Amino acid sequence: MQISSRFTLAVHILDCIDIFKDEYKVTSDFLASSTNVNPVIVRRILGQLKAAGLVEVARGSGGASIPKPLSDITFLDIYKAVECVGNGELFHFHNNPNIQCPVGRNIHFVLDDKLMKVQNAMEKELASITLESVQKDTERYIAQET
């Protein structure tokens, strides 16, 4: 199983917004050119990031901005903004295990705690990485190119 590309696209989008904020009007078309994905997908992700309070988007072609310090935005914040659905569980359990089967009727007892430990570990790690560290690394790599 893989997490969808929405998470990495969201990080890429946020990084672009910050890196280019003083040079360009950072629009969905601009971001689409950097991410190499359709502007509609970029707008959808921007909408999710906006709903989570991670970006502000000016109407029309006003561009996007980040309304708080990058050190206050973690990978967990971004993940929750674009990946989580429903109750935020990482693992979606199949709906109707067969209760007539000894494995089926016990699978939740067997897996629920284990899956919660995995989710908690992942969330702890995501919470430890900030957008500020991404921005600093991006600037360092860009500087090495010149």
Order of alpha helices (4+ residues) and beta strands (2+ residues): alpha-alpha-alpha-beta-beta-alpha-alpha-alpha
